[in-house]
Amino acid sequence: MSFPEPLPPLEQIPAYLQTIADYEQQAQKHLPENSWHYLQGGAMSEISVTENLTQFQQIQLIPRHLNDLRQGNTRCEILGQTFPHPVFLAPIGHQALFHPQAEQASALAAGVLQSNLILSTLTNTDLTAMPPENLHKWFQLYWQGDRSSSLALVRLAEQHQYKALVITIDAPHSGIRDRERRVFFRLPENMQHPHSPPMPLPEIQHNQHPLFDGLMQIAPRWDDIQWLVENTHLPVVLKGVLHPGDAERAIQYGVKGLIISNHGGRVLDTTISPLKALYHIQQLAPTGFPLLLDGGIRRGSDIFKAIALGASAVLIGRPYIYGLAVAGALGVAHVIRILKEEFEITMALMGTPTIKEISKHYISHNFTL
Ligand SMILES: Cc1cc2nc3c(=O)[nH]c(=O)nc-3n(C[C@H](O)[C@H](O)[C@H](O)COP(=O)(O)O)c2cc1C
């Protein structure tokens, strides 16, 4: 089947775009075939991609009625920072694939909707050029192969008022994404990547293993995390944690928050679902320790369920990129607004006026291992 010519981004939001699912459908019309598969695809059989969506159906809501909701709000406090709502923008690389204004458009929307933008190392826009001034922003670090190159990037983020460092630890190698291979997905040659210069790989001798003696030689390890925690004044958050043992170790090493995530199902297929991992990690984390979750958030009720299981906030990935592809900053802002509004109304219908009141007592699930 041939893919039609992509439509240009919209300048107004039509009434038929009401949900994240509507945006998903529309986004495909605005993207070339290979960018679409890059965005949508997941690792191998894409079982985790699907399960990230269906995991929320395994939880049922148990609303309580007649509570006093008059002082309600969606405020949350994480790492000493106050956010008006818990919908954050996940780090997504190469946003110029989806709209010419790329990360600038996402940042603009995040600023207007007061969301927290987590800027990827693989950004096409320089981290020093993130409008507006009052934007909540964290920087996501991909390890740069060695300590000094990684620290140079951390220093740049510190100097430009990024308020936390998110280190993604679940992708020492990229996932096997069959869809991308089928369409020969390649990044455009002239694409700008101001913070991710090509990393030189160790030279492989004929008796050495190309992966374990190659890329895995420059992948980060626990002692690098410990070292980074000691060498930055920014709070360090690890992204991609699923194993309770890793969560425990991170906390011991002074990490200040965790993002429970399987990278949107893009790296390793058939992982434990992020919600189930959250359920188990939440039981060992100290009270109030920031646990964020991403993967499959498409409705405000999904946000409620994640918070009920112990999340402090959630990240959205593909949903805001659908908005970006459809209508640039306007589309991203609309996507955030849809989720925020759905979440607020869910809170009201559940009888929970504030995030603090959302708890496991409002849900039913069977998440034993
Ligand atoms: C196109 C694309 C690019 C991504 N790039 C990054 C990245 O640069 N760094 C990172 O930590 N995660 C990256 N992720 C993972 C997201 O941060 C997030 O974990 C995931 O998208 C959440 O799932 P969702 O898309 O279902 O919301 C990317 C995801 C997608 C879909």
The ligand as a Gaussian input file, in Angstrom:
#p B3LYP/6-31G(d) Opt

LIG

0 1
 C        9.749000       8.702000      18.801000
 C       10.233000       8.504000      20.204000
 C       11.480000       8.971000      20.585000
 C       11.918000       8.801000      21.895000
 N       13.127000       9.354000      22.272000
 C       13.536000       9.213000      23.561000
 C       14.744000       9.836000      23.988000
 O       15.431000      10.518000      23.245000
 N       15.106000       9.657000      25.300000
 C       14.361000       8.918000      26.179000
 O       14.730000       8.781000      27.344000
 N       13.204000       8.346000      25.791000
 C       12.775000       8.485000      24.528000
 N       11.577000       7.940000      24.144000
 C       10.722000       7.275000      25.167000
 C        9.790000       8.309000      25.828000
 O       10.519000       9.214000      26.615000
 C        8.727000       7.642000      26.717000
 O        9.360000       6.771000      27.622000
 C        7.650000       6.876000      25.926000
 O        7.360000       7.534000      24.716000
 C        6.391000       6.779000      26.782000
 O        5.410000       6.027000      26.133000
 P        4.198000       6.650000      25.282000
 O        4.774000       7.059000      23.977000
 O        3.232000       5.517000      25.181000
 O        3.630000       7.831000      26.064000
 C       11.117000       8.115000      22.838000
 C        9.856000       7.633000      22.446000
 C        9.407000       7.835000      21.158000
 C        8.015000       7.365000      20.806000

